[in-house]
Amino acid sequence: MRLEEAHDLLRRPVDRAADAENVLKATLIELKAAAVRDRDHDGSKHIWCLETTLAIQEGYRDAFERMKAGQFYDAWCALADVETLFCHLERHSDLSDFRLQFIQTHTTRFQSLFPYRNFTSIGAIVRERRCGLCDAVISPRRGCHHRLGEIYDGVMCHHEITDFVGTEVSLVANPVDKACVLFLVDPATGKRVDYEYPLVEYVTACLSSPYHAWGCRWTKQRHPHEHFRDIPPSSPCPCESGIDYESCCLREPGVLRPHCDFFFAVPPARMPRLQYVHTTP
């Protein structure tokens, strides 16, 4: 397979067969090895970009399939990995080809449907950091000739923390590592209490392909009081104003809550039923 054929396959992630994908991977490995052998820095860097593009396409498809299968936390981690790959790639590519802009946009949209709002973040004092390419110790006064994030012989330079002391675990809303979701544990059983994923289930049930475009718009609407029968009038209003229910929305035709409208480029063959849930964007 030639480089032009590899480009063509990468432009067709929707109908690309598994056998063709395996051939594509093997071809990119061979082309990169040849570029490294010929000391073609630009060529090996280009092949690295293509390999990363393929990993993004595979990760996005894997996340979609896991959402379809109800493996929501695994799907969330797969989306986080795709997001990380984009951070690596965007400094070396304009993302204008291979459906990358579509994937980046819809990765963010899928993430917005998940109920995760609290994460853990570990603080630490780094005692030693080394270059992932040459193993040189990196410090303010010493280092190596490799630049962090640059591509050398088809491999991205990264730093490895080889010695550290943990100092804290913080609760954050915007973590570096999105896999660090905070889950509660049932004290009676010791088992993890999972979240509910109605919006993820609804959207993925409406989509037959990860490459069917969709969008959503958050607004606020009055929701019927019957959805809030379990909330006493003297309790905080479910609109989250901080005022008692009886002094706030209970006087109105309904409770003012976030409302989400979905739009699908390809109309679903069957519209699934979405049960009412208390959720926020």
LINZI-V953393 format. One line per field, one symbol per residue. ss: DSSP state (A for helix, B for strand, O for the rest). phi: phi as a letter, one per 30 degrees, with the letter a starting at -180 (. if undefined). psi: psi as a letter, one per 30 degrees, with the letter a starting at -180 (. if undefined). A space follows every 50 residues. Layout:
ss = ???
phi = ???
psi = ???
This chain:
ss = OOAAAAAAAAOOOOOOOAAAAAAAAAAAAAAAAAAAAOOOAAAAAAAAAA AAAAAAAAAAAAAAAAAAOOOAAAAAAAAAAAAAAAAAAOOOOOOOOOOA AAAAAAAAAAAAAOOOOOBBBBBBBBBBBBBOOOOOBBBOOBOOOOOOOO BBOOBBOOBBBBBBBBBBBBBBOOOOOOOOBOOBBOOOOOOBBOOOOAAA AAAAAAOOOOOOOBBBBBBBBBBOAAAAOOOOOOOBOOOOOOOBAAAOAA AOOOBBBBBBBBBBOOOOOOOOOOOOOOOOO
phi = .dddddeddddbddcdddddddddedddddddddddddhcdddddddedd ddeddddddddddddddddicddddddddddddddddddddcbdidbiid ddddddddddddddddbbbcbccacdcbbbddcciddcbecblbddceid cbhibddbccdcaabdbabccbcbddcdddddcdbdddcicdcddcbddd ddddddccbdcddaabbcbbbdcedddbddcdeddedddidjceedcbdd dcdacdbebcccbbdceddbdddcddbdbbd
psi = kleeeeeeeffifegkleeeeeeeeeeeeeeeeeeeeghjeeeeeeeeee eeeeeeeeeeeeeeeeeefgieeeeeeeeeeeeeeeeeeffflggflgge eeeeefeeeeefflgkfklkkkkljkekklkfefgkkklfflbafkkkfl kjhgkkklkkjfkljkfljljlfilejffhkjklkjfefglkjllkheee eeefffkfkfgkklllkkakljkkfffhfgjkeflkkffhfflkefgcff flflkjlkkkkkkkejkkekjlkjlkljll.
